[in-house]
Each structure stands twice: as structure tokens, then as C-alpha cells.
Amino acid sequence: MNDASAKPAATIPAPVLIAFTAEALARCGLPEPDAGAVAATMIEADLTGVDTHGIARLAQYMPILREGRINPRPTITVAQRGPATALVDGDNGMGHLVMTFAAKLAVEIAREAGVGWVGSRRSNHAGAAGIYAAIPLAAGMIGLYGAAASANHMAPWGGAEALLGTNPIAAAIPAGEEAPVVVDIATSVSSFGVIRKHALEGRALPEGWVVDPKTGGPVTDAKAAGAGVLLPIGGHKGSGLSLIIGILGGVLNGAAFGRDVREFGGASDKGSNTGQFVVALDIARFMPPETFRAEMDRHIRDLRGSAPLPGFEAVRVPGAERRRRRDERARDGVPLSAALIKQLDEVAAMLAIAPLRTRA
């Protein structure tokens, strides 16, 4: 184990991270406006504390873009549209672009119909799920997001073959003075992004995250996790939830699911055909939005003020820490580990751009 490499080695202002990421993506073929949009979405993950899905993914995206396995200049289109639904074709573009387009379309539809459900096909890995669930918040709406993950790392309950993804689900619900309630979870005990982070930093995995498909024994070497299968949250319940999300994000949209999944970043030049969905729900169709926000504040305060169990300092409500962390990092910068800075230095060298240390 190398715990030192996991500790923050530097704190970099978010604008510097966005500029570095945008320049790197542009060098990989994205038009500057798209590179800037993807970079802002990636660093938003870092700002909100989802460090595994922000700038840490740049080294993974770079070779896929440069080798043409993701279309750097996609034409994102609406393949089908109904009174309350739409299906987006991402043209094998960056998932961040596809799902931002889809979430904004869901809001547009919800303004007309009360609810907008937008699925996607021919998309790619889109980073942190909570970002897209939170887009409807700006319109005072509730947001939901799910994805059939772009790689299979989990077996169906009782199985030894990885036929399910870590299929994330996220929800964002507005409040008044309190922070919006935002939940963003993988359906596996650990997302594979967290496992990647452990591997980069030389840290062992806890038992109960990954098992050997031949023996059922624990896998604690993060670099060997790809040959294992990830365990679901809550046993069969998490496995069932992953299955449902995979069907809604994959099968329903004509996107990849089960054996059809081609791992994101693999050797295929046909694209991953990742499928996702995003839902916007207009609160005004149920009650006055100000009434809802006031009720949310009241209930959040009741929950937060409830008695904690022994060993817990306080009861936490999802979303409060996310807002606190975002405020802090927007003000003070984003902490990066030594291992990640080293990796980003290598990216800068390969792309012939200025490294982070010279920018900050």
C-alpha cells in the first residue's frame, strides 16, 4: 500500500482544472466549445466531491478519443419524440455532451407535459450521474438519471459471469433554504471509478467489494479487480436494481445491455453504444413549488435533527455535504493526490500542453 500517494499533494483552482482539461480535450479533436462544455462537466464532478469521475478520467478518455473510438465531433439528434418522451442518438459522442443535451430536452418536454423522459443510445461514459439529475433543479424540477454502464463488472445475483454494469442511479430534489436532496449511487458496493482510484494510488481494496468468480473469495488487489466480479449493494436487491436500470437505459433505448456491452475504452472501433435515461418532473403539476420547497425544508430539518445512533456524530441528509464541499472547493480549490498529478503530467507531456504545476 502507498497511502502517501492518496493524500492531497496540491489544491488546484477549478478554473485552472477546467482550462487544462478543455485544452487537453481540444488536442484530442473536440471543437473548442465542446471541449469547454465537457471540461466544465468533468470538473463539476470534482467540485461536488465525486473525484473518481472528474479530471481523474482524462487519462482514460484521451487515447479513446485520439484513436477515433469516440466521435469527437458528433451530431446529436432526437431520433424520436412524443408528448412526454424522446429518444436521443448520441452519434458515439462524449457522454457528457449527449446527456447534457438529453437533460435539457427533458426539462423542455416537462414544461409542456409535466414530465419529460428522455432516453439515449449510441452515447458513452458520461461521468458523475448526479450532474445530470441536478440539471432540472435549475428549472425548479425533480431530476432522475440512470445508465446501463459502459462496461460489465457485476454478475447477476448468484452468478459468476459479469453481465451487469455498476449501473448508477441518481435523483435530485429541490428544497428552499436547505440544500437540494441529491443521491448519486452505483448499484455495486463500490463504483469501478473508486477501484481505479485505489489502483492508481496503490491502495488495497476492502473485502466485500470484489470477488474471484472461480472461488468466490475476496479480491483485494485493485489492479486485479478487472478479472473479478463486483458485488451489488444489498445482495439480491442491488442486483435487481442494476438489472432494472440496465433494461431502462439499455434495452428500452436500443442500446447495449448484457452480452452486447462492449467495454468503454476497449479495442472496438464500433463505439460502446451506451444507453442512459434522464427524467424531469415538474413540481407545479402537483402543488405550488414554493409550498413544496417549504415542506422539503421542514422535513430535511426534522431528519437532520433526529437522534443519531451511538458512534454517529449526526444524521446526514444526502445533498448537504455535496453543497458544502462544492462551496469549499469553488473557494479554495480542488485537492489532487500525488498519483493523479503525476498521471496528469504524463497526459500534458503526451499532448504537448503546459502541465498543471505551471498553471496554478
Sequence and secondary structure as in RCSB ss.txt:
>XXXX:A:sequence
MNDASAKPAATIPAPVLIAFTAEALARCGLPEPDAGAVAATMIEADLTGVDTHGIARLAQYMPILREGRINPRPT
ITVAQRGPATALVDGDNGMGHLVMTFAAKLAVEIAREAGVGWVGSRRSNHAGAAGIYAAIPLAAGMIGLYGAAAS
ANHMAPWGGAEALLGTNPIAAAIPAGEEAPVVVDIATSVSSFGVIRKHALEGRALPEGWVVDPKTGGPVTDAKAA
GAGVLLPIGGHKGSGLSLIIGILGGVLNGAAFGRDVREFGGASDKGSNTGQFVVALDIARFMPPETFRAEMDRHI
RDLRGSAPLPGFEAVRVPGAERRRRRDERARDGVPLSAALIKQLDEVAAMLAIAPLRTRA
>XXXX:A:secstr
  GGGGSEEEEE HHHHHHHHHHHHHHTT  HHHHHHHHHHHHHHHHTT GGGTGGGHHHHHHHHHTTSS SS  
 EEEEE SSEEEEE TT  HHHHHHHHHHHHHHHHHHHSEEEEEEEEE   S HHHHHHGGGGGT EEEEEEE S
S  B  TT SS  B    EEEEE  SSS  EEEEE SBSS HHHHHHHHHHT    TTSEE TTT  B   GGGG
GGSEE BTTTHHHHHHHHHHHHHHTGGGT   GGG   TTSS SS   EEEEEEEE GGGTS HHHHHHHHHHHH
HHHHTS   TT SS   TTHHHHHHHHHHHHH EEEEHHHHHHHHHHHHHHT   HHHH 
